[in-house]
Amino acid sequence: MTIANPRTLDSLDGRIILALDKDPEASALALSRTLGVARNTVHARLARLERSGALRSFSRRLDPAALGYELVAFLSLSISQTQPGSVQRGLVAIPEVIEVHATTGDADLMAKVVARSTADLYRITNEILEVEGIERTSTAISILELMPHRYDGLIKRLSIEESAATG
C-alpha cells in the first residue's frame, strides 16, 4: 500500500516505532508505560499507522537466510514498454523476487532477488527471462551487506526537527 500523504508520522509515532524496535513483542500497555502516554493513544496510533500503510507487514523484517536464501542479487531489467502489466504480474509470481522498483537510467526496473546458490540464481534469472515483456537482464551479486535496511536515523531526525520547530 502506498502512503497518500508522505508525512504521516510525528515524533510520538517515531517514539512508538523505536520502542517496538527495542521490544517487538511489547503490548500497547507496556509501550504506554515506557513512553509515558495513555494506552489508548498508543493503540490508536498503531492502528492508524497500519491503516495508512506507514507500517508494513511483519514478514518484511525476516532475514531471507533464515529460509535458506543466503544469496542476494540485484537485477537490472530491460522491458518492452508496451507490456508493463504482464511484466509486473510475471515478477510477482516468482517468490524469489522480493522487491522491484521502476527506475531511471539504463534499466527500466531493478529487482532484488534471493537465491539458495549461484545455480539457483541461474534458474531464477532464466525464469525471469521467460516473463512476457522482459527483454534483457543484468545481474550483480551482493557479496556482503555493509549496512542493513534502516529508518531509525530518520525517525530520530523527525523528533529533533519537531522539537526545534516547537522550541
Summary of the structure (lengths in Angstrom):
residues: 167
radius of gyration: 19.9
end to end distance: 34.5
largest distance: 57.8
contacts: 405
relative contact order: 0.15
helix: 47%
strand: 19%
